[in-house]
Every structure is written in C-alpha cells, then in structure tokens.
C-alpha cells in the first residue's frame, strides 16, 4: 500500500503565492514507545506523507517535550526539506523579555538543524498573551529576524474569542493564522466568522483540531445511523475532514497523525477527486449529526455568552462546554486534561486573573439571572471543579 502513487490536492495559501497541500502533517501526536517518540516510525510516516504530496509540516517548541522539532528536522534530511514548508511556534509563555525572542528561535533552529524556517507562529495567542507580546515589540523583532533570513513568514495560532481574534488580525498584515475549527464547533473561538474574516484579508487559514482531539475519529451508534443515511460510505474521519475541505477559506487542514495507518488514510482522503464537494443533503446531514451529539449534553448551554463577563474571571461557557464534551464523547480524561491545562497555563504565565476554571466561582449568582436557558450556573460550578479538577464521579443532573 505504501507504494501506491497517489497525490494530495492543493489549495492557494492566502496571499503568499504558493499552493499548499490540503492536508498538513501535524507533529504534535507522533507515535511513541515507552513515552518517547518512535523515531523510525515517525520518519517513515513523514516520508510517506511527503512522497504523496504533503508539503506543509507543523511542529512547535513544546510538542513532545521539545523532541518533535528535533525529529522533524531529522526526518527532513536527504532532500525532504526542499519539498515542504516548515512551521514551528514561539512559546509566548516562555518569553519574559525581548531578548528571549532570539534565544528561543535560535534554540529551535538548532533543534530542527535548519538555518531558516518558512513559517514562525506566535503560539496560542489570547487576550493576555497578545498585548504582552505586542508590547515587548514582537512585530518589530519579527521584521528584523525575517530580514536576516531566520524565517520567511510570521503568523499566529489562536485560542480565545472572536472579538480578540479580529483585534489581532487587524493589528498586522498577517500572511497566515492557525485556528481550532471542526464541524461540531463551527462557532467556537474564532469560528466560521473568524475564518471568513481572515480569508477576506488574504490571510491563509490553517486548521488545527479538525477531529476535536480524536473525539470525531469514531461515531456512537446513534450518530453512525445518521451517517449511514447518506447513501455513500464514509468513515467518521472522512466526514469530518470533508466538511472542512468544502470551505474555500480553509487553506490547509492539519492532522496530528500517530500511526502509519492514520497517515495512509488521511493522505488518501486528501487525494479524493471529490474533495470540497458536498451536496445540499450532505450539508444538512452535518446539522443532524451535530444535533444528535448535542442531545447527550447534560447542561443545555448554547455558548451564547450572556453570562459573561464573570466578575471573578471564570470562563463560564468554556467550563460548561468542556464538561459537556466529556459526557457527549465519553472522553473524561480529555476534559480533565483540558481543565488541568487551564491551571497549568495560569501558573506558567503568572498573569493575574488568567485562571478561568470553575474553582474561582464565588457563588455571586450573577450568571444565574443572565442565562436565557435558565441554567443554574452557580450550582454547576463546584460540580465541574470536583469532577474535572478532583476526578470525582460524573454528575448527570443536579438534584
């Protein structure tokens, strides 16, 4: 099967003047053995993807404890470097002074064994990290670094609300950005509005988490029955990726592949001659699937945001949504991991009021009065903290 010569399809990469493969190789979830990257397998996967036309490889300073960059650099020796655009990311939380910009980039170039990279992204910008990076002079520094040839294009990855996203987009002539986006959460964070706004400015949009961190890789029986009504057999992964590729504003979809089998499957899907072609009935089917999943949610939150801002800094929709995801997709470990990451990011950044977890709820009950769905938000907050923060049993309804 590895010898089958198929080639992925390509799309225009914003205003950068080159065509990028519809599928990008995300190096965040490389295969591991005993907690370390299985280098031989990872390199075989990367080579297979590149041999079949994938020309965008994405990594970051923190992936696999810093080992992802090193393995990617090793995999791209022997002529493979010239076949791809390489993207990595500045860990904004590690930046304490402007001097750290050069220090971190030089460390990353050494790990990658490269003199220059194609794309350098400010990692995980949000309402706190963006003004901090801006005020430290990251844009002027980037212009200097690009003039020196250390990297060719500056972008950013993003995790926050739409209004924060548009503020960042409008602050600089960004050639590309990276957002979390999938058919289950079309309005989450930057969402479809952010996607279209960025694309309208000629900014290439790179998609991460197309499968919700693996939650959409398989379908429960009630969802699979809906997919089966389409009259055409597609895997859940196919349905998820096809929804993204149907949107012309999407430049490249990153897949964090963990095995050769996943690599073969994703490359084959990206080579489909019907890429980006969904019928009206198929588009409607996604709405039915989304509604079917949503019926499993125990908290009827629509993420309307009327409960915000919380006077104590809790991101109420994020906490309710993360709890729901653990129930809907039967992924308690993932939801607890997300909750733990919020705590970790607060400790790493040392930014006052950055902690958005339910644990900060002071039971003022302002949110209860604001919620149009009548959710007893204040009663759910200690439950969410006990389940996601302390690992207690899941509560499916409040007494």
N, C-alpha and C positions, 0 to 999 in steps of 0.2 A: 504493500500500500504506500510505503514511503517513496517508491519510485514513480508513482503516478504523477504525470506532469500536469498540474492544474495551476492556474494563476488567479490570484485575487483581483477584484476590481479596484478601480482607483477613482478618487474624487479630487476636486480642486481644493487646495489647502489655503483657504482665505485669500488674502492679497499677497501671499508670499511667492507666488509664481511657479509652484511645482505641484505635482499631483501626488497625493498620499494614498496608501492602501486603505481600503475601507476598514480593515482590521489592523489594529496596532497591537504589538506584543507588550503587555504589562508585566514587569518583572518584580511584582510585589509578592506573588504567591508561587515562587519557583518550587519544584519538588525538593523534599528534604529527606534525609536519613539521619536518625539519631539527633534531630534538632539542627543539623547543618545542611546547607544546600547540597543536593546531589549534583555535583558539577557536571559529570559526564552526561547525565540525563538532561539537565538544563541546557547544556550546549547543543546536544542533539535536537532538542525542541526548537531552540532559536535558529539553528541552521536550517531545519525543515521549513520553518515559517518563512525565513528569508529566501530560501531556494524557490518557494512557491509564490513569491512576490511581496510579502510583507516588508514594508520599508520604513516603519516607524517603531522605535523601541523606547519604552518609557521606564525609567527607574527613579530612585530617589536616595538621598543621603541615609535615611533611616531604614530602608527596606532590608529585611533580613539582618538587622543589626549592623548595617553598613556593607555586608558581603555581596548584596545584589549588584552594586556598581562594579565591584571587582570581577565578579563572574561574567557580567555583561561585557566588560572590557576584554576579558579573556576569550569569550565566545566570538568577538568581532575581529579577532586577528585573522591573518591569512586571506585578506581580500574582502571580508564581510563588512568591515567598517565603511567601505566606499559604497556599499549598496543600501545603506539605511540612514535615516535621520535619527540621531540620538538625543533624547531628552532626559534631563535629570533636574533635581529641585533643590533650591536653597532652603535649609531648615530654619525658617524665620525665628523659631523659638530658641535657637542656639545663638542668635545674634544679640550681643549685648552692646557692642559699639560698632561704629562704621568700619573699624579695622577687621572685624570678623568677616566681612563680605569677601575680601581677597583670601583670607585664611581658609575659609570653608571651601570656596571654589577651587583653590589650588589643591586642597586635600582630595576633592572629588575628581579632579583631572588626574591626579596621581593614581587613585583607585582604578579609574577607567583606563589608565595607560594611554591617555589622549592629550594632545596639545590644545585641542579645541572641541567644543561640543556644539551641536546645531541649535538646541533649544534649552534655555535655562529658565525654570519657572520658580516664582516665589511660592513656596509650598503652603497650602491651606490658609489663604488669606481670609480674614474675617474682620468684624468691626473693631477689634482690638489690635490685631497684628498689622493691618494695613496702615493706619496712621502712624504706628511706631516705625515701620519700615520706611514709609514716606518721609517722616521727619528726620530719620537717620541719613537721608539722602540716597536711597537705593536707586532711584531712577538716574540721577547724575552718575553714580558709580557704575551702573549698568552700561550707560553710553560709553564711558571710558573703557570698560572691560571689553565691550564689543569692538571698539576702535583698535584695541590691542590684539583682537582676534581670539580672545579666550572663549567666546561663544558668539553665535550669529544672531539669535533672536531671543527676546525677553518675553516671557508670558507669566501666567499665574494659575495656580489651582485654587479652588474656592469651596468654602463651606460656611454659608451664612444665608441671610435673607435676600430677597430680590432687590430691595432698595439699596442694600450695601453693595451688591453686585453691580448695579448700574452706576453707583458712585465711583467704584473702582474703574469700570470700563471707561467712564468719561474723563478720568484723570490722566490718561496717557494714550498714545496711539498704539495700543497693544496689537501685535500681529496674531496672537493666539491666546486662548484661555482654556481651562480644563474644568468641567463641571460634572457633578453627580447627577445622573438622569437615567430613568428607565420607565417602562410603561405603567408600572404600579404607582409611581410618584411623579407624575408629569408636572406638578406644581410645587414640588419640594425644592427648597433653597432657590437657586437661580431659576430652575424650571424652564418650561417652554417659552415663557416671556423673555427670560434672560437669554436663552438660546437664540431666539429670533432677533433680539436687540443687538447682541454681539455680532451676529452674522450680517445684520443690516449695515454695520460699520466696516465690514470687510474682515472682521476678526475670525480666524479659524477657530472652530469649537471642537475640542477633544472631549470625548465622553468617557467617564470612569464609572465603575459600579453598574454596568448595564444589566447585571444579573442580581442586583441587590446583595452583593457579597456572597453569592451562591444560593440565595433563597429561591431564585427562579429556575434553578437547574432541573428540578423535578416538580411535578404538579400533584396535589392531592386528588383523590378520585373525583370529587365533585367538580374540580376545575378541568381535569382531563376529559371528562364527559363533554364539557363545553368545547374544548379544542377539537374533539372528535366530530363535532357537528359541521366543521368546516368543509368536509369532503375531500380534504387533502391532508396527508400525514406529514406532520412536522413535529420535531422534538420541542420541548419547552424552551430550550436554548435557542433554537431556530426562530420560534415565535418572538422571543424577547429581542434578539438582535435584529430581526427583520423590521420590527416596529421602529427601531432607531434609524436603520438604513433607509426607511421610507421617507425620512425627513431630509430635504436637500440642505438644510442648515447644518446638519451633522457632518463634520469633516472626517473624523476617524473615531472608531469605537475601540477602546482598549479592553482587552480580555486578559485577566490575570490567570493564565493557564498553569496548571500544576502537574500535568502529565502529558505524555506524547499523545495519548488517545484524545485528550481535550484539544490539543494543538491541531491534530488531523481534522477533527470535527469542525473546529472554528474556521480553519483555513478553507475547508470545503464549502462552508456556508458563505464565506466572503467571496467565493468564486462563482456563486449561483448567478446564472444569466437573468433571473427574475429579481435580482437584488433591487430593493427600492420600489417594488410594485405590489401594492396591496389593493384588493378590491374594496368597494364600499361595504360589503358584507363582512369582510375580514376586519376592517377598521372598527365596525360595530361590535365584533366579537371581543375585541380587547376591552371594550366598555363592560361587557357582560362578565368577563373574567375578573376584571377589577372589582366589580360589584359583588361577585361571588366570594372573593377573598375577603372583602370588607365586611361581609355579614358575620364573619368569625370574630371580628373585633369585639372586645368586651367593653371598651369605652367608646361611646359614639362621637368621638372628636373628629371634626372636619378640617382642623387646622386653619380655621378662619382668622385666628389671631385676635379676636375681640377681647380675649382675656389679657392681652399684653399691652403695655409692659408690666411685668410683675415688679412691685416696689422692692422686692428682696432679691431680684436678679434671676429667678427661676425661668428657664425657657419652658413654659408650660406645654405648648404643642409638641415640642421635641420629647419631653418626658412621657407624655401620654402616647405619642406615636411609637416610641421605642418599646414601651410596654406592650402595646397592641401587636407590634411586629413579632415579638416573642411568642405571643399566643397564636396569631394567624398563621405563621410559617413554622410553628413548633421549633423555634430556634432560641431557647432560653439563654444558651451560652453566648450567642451573638449579641442579644440585648444587654446582658450583664456586662459583656465586654465593652459595648458602647458606653454604658454608664460609667464603667471604670476608666475609660479613656477620657471622659469629661473631667474626672477627678485628676487624672494624670496631667492633662493639658493645663489645668489650673495651677497645679504645683510647679510644672516646668516653666510656665510663662511668668509666674509671680505677678499677675495682674489683678489688682483689686476688683472684686465683683465679677471676675471672669467665670467663676463656678456657677454653672446653670442647672445643677442637679436638684431633684426634688427635696433633698435633705435640707435645703435652705429655706423651705416653706416655713413661714411664721404663723400660719393659720389666721391671717387677717381677713380672709374670705372675700376680698375684693373680686377675685376671679369668679366666684360662685354667682355673684349678681350680674356679671357681664356675659356669662356664657349663654348664647342663644339656644344651645342644645339642652340646657338645664343640667349639665354635668356637675356633680358635687366635687369640683376640682380639689378643694382643700382636703376633703376626706380621702381622695385618691393619692395625694402626695406622699403621706407617710407609708402607705401601702407600697407604692412604687419604690420608695427608698429601701424598704425592708426586703422586697423581692429582688430588685436589681442590685442593690448595694450590699445586702447581707445574705442573699441566697436563700431566703425563706420560701416556702411553697407559694405557688401562684394563686392569686385570688381572682376568681372569675366573675364575681359580683359582690357589691357591698351589701352588708346586712342592714 
